Amino acid sequence: MNRLALPLLSLSLFFLSGCNSERIYPQKDPEGAAVSHTGYEEIPQRVFPNDATISLYEERKANHIRSLSSKGELYTVLPKGNSSEFRFEKNPVSKTLERQLSDGYILSYLYYDDGVVKYNGIADKGRFSRDITDETLFFTHSTGKSITSYIVGHAICEGYINSVDEIIDWPMMSKTLYQGQPLIDLLNMRAGDKHTVDERNSSYIMGSNVHHRHMGLDTIAALLDGTEKRGRSLFYNNFLSDVIANYVAFKAGDSYDELMRKVFQDKVKVENPVSYGMHRKTFTDGDITEYFGTPQTLASYSFYMTRFDFLRVAKAMMEDYQNETCVGKYLKEIQNRSEPWYRDRIRAKDAFFWLNSYAQNYGGQFYLKFSGMSDRNIFGTEGKNGQDMLIDMDNSRIVVTNSANLAWDVRTYILNVINSGKLPE
């Protein structure tokens, strides 16, 4: 990848200019009927849907989660009844945010600053066939990769994994390129696996025409039999984060459920159930392997969570970092071990859609060193269609967005808020 040639000052000015140059994409046919762009539950990222279309896909999301549950393909951690509470201030006037929540694409907006939720925004009631509420489950998408990394930190602190430098010794994966690698290379997306993944769709492995979650990891291990690592260049992909999730399940063994409860019940203190969609149990070349149906074949990074539980996760990460707990030291280590991200992304015409466009480094499944703020300790996560968290470890600021579509400027709603501590006017 080409390194960005712009000097830091220019980057900072480009980044901060979002305050005055927000790109606004209106709905297509705002009063029209719903449009089914795909048969799936997620709106494509280059579509500007009307409210009826958003309603259609929100219903599909809810049905998808119910379907997974009915088929036994949903791993769930229930709340313990000890959920952490928040202090709130009255929302300040922000016509920009009000416009977005009344007819834009952001469905939930939370701004947390130094112990207080200073903006608690949710899409206007009556916009959709199903109102967005505090109980609505949002897909984390790739923000779940960062949550999986946070679980890795707990696995290290509980003694299931030695360190980020642990050399992977995994019988189920012993004949694949992952065997013998340091865990840090997987966490940094430098596993040398580009040749095993469909680059146009990183959910397809080794020429398979089946989504990787429709196969058990034991079946995928057979597909990867004989593969070897090729270098360690950055290659961001979806499947690798599921490998990490299942490695945690393998290392935790019979204590996996206990580990997950410690993360979500005891540390994050969720208010609502937190789930992920599991891999399916599949035959491998017509046979059942010795690993068939075990937790190390089923885990994924794709969580379903409520808006305030997103915030609770981000807050827990921040407090671990600030208090230098064992997990906080893990977060600092992956920050220190981070490596250059795709640095030419900021120059793309659609850069303002993507939080990762402004990251200079990537480490431990987090985006780091944001343009204009690279001297600050800021961790970013980004999920498809705008399921984002930006955490300022220095100033105790967090912005969490849940969105129907990428049709809003991340500079205006996330980066500039974290940078200045001020909401858009």
WOMO-V794264 format. One record per backbone hydrogen bond with DSSP energy under -1.0 kcal/mol. NH is the residue of the N-H (numbers start at 0). CO is the residue of the C=O. E is the energy in kcal/mol with one decimal. If there is no record, write none. Layout:
# WOMO-V794264
nh:NH co:CO e:E
nh:NH co:CO e:E
This chain:
# WOMO-V794264
nh:10 co:6 e:-2.2
nh:11 co:7 e:-2.6
nh:12 co:8 e:-2.3
nh:13 co:9 e:-2.7
nh:14 co:10 e:-2.8
nh:15 co:11 e:-2.7
nh:16 co:12 e:-1.3
nh:17 co:14 e:-1.3
nh:18 co:15 e:-1.7
nh:19 co:16 e:-1.4
nh:27 co:47 e:-2.2
nh:31 co:28 e:-2.2
nh:46 co:43 e:-1.0
nh:53 co:49 e:-2.3
nh:54 co:50 e:-2.6
nh:55 co:51 e:-2.1
nh:56 co:52 e:-2.2
nh:57 co:53 e:-2.4
nh:58 co:54 e:-2.2
nh:59 co:55 e:-1.8
nh:60 co:56 e:-2.3
nh:61 co:57 e:-2.1
nh:62 co:58 e:-2.5
nh:63 co:59 e:-2.6
nh:64 co:60 e:-2.2
nh:65 co:61 e:-2.1
nh:66 co:62 e:-2.6
nh:67 co:63 e:-2.4
nh:68 co:64 e:-2.2
nh:69 co:65 e:-2.5
nh:70 co:66 e:-1.7
nh:71 co:68 e:-1.3
nh:72 co:67 e:-3.1
nh:74 co:275 e:-2.6
nh:76 co:273 e:-3.1
nh:83 co:268 e:-1.3
nh:88 co:116 e:-2.1
nh:94 co:424 e:-1.6
nh:97 co:93 e:-2.8
nh:98 co:94 e:-2.4
nh:99 co:95 e:-1.8
nh:100 co:96 e:-2.5
nh:101 co:97 e:-1.4
nh:102 co:98 e:-2.3
nh:103 co:99 e:-1.9
nh:106 co:401 e:-2.4
nh:107 co:401 e:-2.0
nh:108 co:120 e:-2.8
nh:109 co:399 e:-2.3
nh:110 co:118 e:-2.3
nh:111 co:397 e:-2.9
nh:112 co:115 e:-3.3
nh:113 co:395 e:-2.8
nh:115 co:112 e:-1.1
nh:116 co:86 e:-3.3
nh:117 co:110 e:-2.3
nh:118 co:110 e:-1.4
nh:120 co:108 e:-3.3
nh:122 co:106 e:-2.3
nh:123 co:100 e:-2.1
nh:126 co:123 e:-1.5
nh:135 co:132 e:-1.0
nh:137 co:304 e:-3.5
nh:139 co:302 e:-2.8
nh:142 co:139 e:-2.0
nh:143 co:140 e:-2.2
nh:144 co:141 e:-1.2
nh:146 co:142 e:-1.6
nh:147 co:143 e:-2.4
nh:148 co:144 e:-1.9
nh:149 co:145 e:-2.0
nh:150 co:146 e:-1.9
nh:151 co:147 e:-2.0
nh:152 co:148 e:-2.1
nh:153 co:149 e:-1.6
nh:154 co:150 e:-2.4
nh:155 co:151 e:-2.3
nh:156 co:152 e:-2.2
nh:157 co:153 e:-2.0
nh:158 co:155 e:-1.3
nh:159 co:154 e:-2.1
nh:160 co:154 e:-1.4
nh:165 co:162 e:-1.5
nh:167 co:180 e:-3.2
nh:172 co:169 e:-1.4
nh:173 co:170 e:-1.4
nh:175 co:172 e:-2.0
nh:178 co:175 e:-1.0
nh:179 co:167 e:-3.1
nh:180 co:177 e:-1.8
nh:182 co:165 e:-2.4
nh:183 co:163 e:-1.9
nh:184 co:181 e:-1.4
nh:186 co:182 e:-2.3
nh:187 co:183 e:-2.0
nh:188 co:185 e:-1.5
nh:189 co:184 e:-3.4
nh:195 co:192 e:-2.1
nh:197 co:203 e:-2.4
nh:203 co:200 e:-1.8
nh:205 co:195 e:-3.0
nh:207 co:204 e:-2.5
nh:211 co:202 e:-2.5
nh:213 co:210 e:-2.2
nh:214 co:211 e:-1.1
nh:216 co:296 e:-1.6
nh:219 co:215 e:-1.9
nh:220 co:216 e:-2.3
nh:221 co:217 e:-1.4
nh:222 co:218 e:-1.6
nh:223 co:219 e:-2.0
nh:224 co:221 e:-1.0
nh:225 co:174 e:-3.0
nh:226 co:223 e:-2.4
nh:229 co:191 e:-1.7
nh:234 co:188 e:-2.7
nh:238 co:201 e:-1.3
nh:242 co:238 e:-1.8
nh:243 co:239 e:-2.0
nh:244 co:240 e:-2.2
nh:245 co:241 e:-2.2
nh:246 co:242 e:-2.0
nh:247 co:243 e:-2.1
nh:248 co:244 e:-1.5
nh:249 co:245 e:-2.5
nh:250 co:246 e:-2.7
nh:251 co:247 e:-2.7
nh:252 co:248 e:-1.6
nh:254 co:251 e:-2.2
nh:255 co:252 e:-1.8
nh:258 co:254 e:-2.5
nh:259 co:255 e:-2.5
nh:260 co:256 e:-2.2
nh:261 co:257 e:-2.2
nh:262 co:258 e:-2.0
nh:263 co:259 e:-2.4
nh:264 co:260 e:-2.4
nh:265 co:260 e:-1.5
nh:266 co:261 e:-1.4
nh:267 co:262 e:-2.9
nh:269 co:263 e:-2.3
nh:273 co:76 e:-2.3
nh:274 co:303 e:-1.7
nh:275 co:74 e:-2.0
nh:276 co:301 e:-1.5
nh:277 co:72 e:-2.7
nh:278 co:297 e:-2.5
nh:279 co:212 e:-1.8
nh:283 co:286 e:-3.5
nh:286 co:283 e:-1.6
nh:291 co:288 e:-1.3
nh:293 co:290 e:-2.3
nh:296 co:293 e:-2.4
nh:297 co:294 e:-1.5
nh:298 co:294 e:-1.3
nh:302 co:300 e:-1.2
nh:303 co:274 e:-2.6
nh:304 co:137 e:-2.4
nh:309 co:305 e:-2.0
nh:310 co:306 e:-1.6
nh:311 co:307 e:-2.1
nh:312 co:308 e:-2.1
nh:313 co:309 e:-2.2
nh:314 co:310 e:-2.8
nh:315 co:311 e:-2.4
nh:316 co:312 e:-2.3
nh:317 co:313 e:-2.3
nh:318 co:314 e:-2.7
nh:319 co:315 e:-2.3
nh:320 co:316 e:-2.3
nh:321 co:317 e:-2.8
nh:322 co:318 e:-2.4
nh:324 co:319 e:-1.5
nh:328 co:324 e:-2.4
nh:329 co:325 e:-1.6
nh:330 co:326 e:-2.3
nh:331 co:327 e:-2.1
nh:332 co:328 e:-2.2
nh:333 co:329 e:-2.6
nh:334 co:330 e:-1.7
nh:335 co:331 e:-2.5
nh:336 co:332 e:-2.0
nh:337 co:334 e:-1.2
nh:338 co:361 e:-2.5
nh:340 co:359 e:-2.4
nh:342 co:340 e:-1.4
nh:344 co:341 e:-1.4
nh:346 co:343 e:-1.4
nh:347 co:344 e:-1.8
nh:350 co:347 e:-1.7
nh:352 co:349 e:-1.9
nh:353 co:350 e:-1.6
nh:357 co:354 e:-1.6
nh:358 co:355 e:-1.2
nh:359 co:367 e:-1.3
nh:359 co:368 e:-1.7
nh:360 co:367 e:-2.3
nh:361 co:338 e:-2.8
nh:362 co:365 e:-2.4
nh:364 co:186 e:-1.3
nh:365 co:362 e:-1.3
nh:366 co:379 e:-2.6
nh:367 co:360 e:-2.7
nh:370 co:357 e:-2.9
nh:372 co:369 e:-2.7
nh:375 co:372 e:-2.2
nh:377 co:375 e:-1.4
nh:378 co:390 e:-2.4
nh:379 co:366 e:-2.4
nh:380 co:388 e:-2.7
nh:385 co:382 e:-1.6
nh:386 co:382 e:-1.6
nh:387 co:385 e:-1.2
nh:387 co:400 e:-1.2
nh:388 co:380 e:-1.5
nh:389 co:398 e:-2.1
nh:390 co:378 e:-3.1
nh:391 co:396 e:-3.3
nh:392 co:376 e:-2.4
nh:395 co:391 e:-1.1
nh:396 co:391 e:-1.2
nh:397 co:111 e:-2.7
nh:398 co:389 e:-1.9
nh:399 co:109 e:-2.4
nh:400 co:387 e:-2.3
nh:401 co:107 e:-2.1
nh:403 co:104 e:-2.8
nh:406 co:404 e:-1.6
nh:409 co:351 e:-2.8
nh:412 co:408 e:-1.8
nh:413 co:409 e:-2.0
nh:414 co:409 e:-2.3
nh:415 co:410 e:-2.7
nh:417 co:413 e:-2.4
nh:418 co:414 e:-2.4
nh:419 co:415 e:-2.5
nh:420 co:416 e:-2.5
